Amino acid sequence: MTIMPFLPIIVSAIVYLSLIIGILYLIYRWVSKFIALREEQNDLLREIINKLESK
């Protein structure tokens, strides 16, 4: 038995796995950026509230 009959299956499995991992990585990056922006927005709102209260 040679590996040649299984080569297309192995290559397609590697391609599909890399696509799935790539999509999951992009989702992770988007969620991380979204959370960071929300935290920054909350910090800015706290600063605005503190400045308004001090006046």
LINJORA-V77017 format. One record per pair of residues at least 4 apart in sequence whose C-alpha atoms are under 6 Angstrom apart, sorted by sequence separation. I is the first residue (numbers start at 1). J is the second residue. If there is no record, write none. Layout:
I_J / I_J
This chain:
18_22
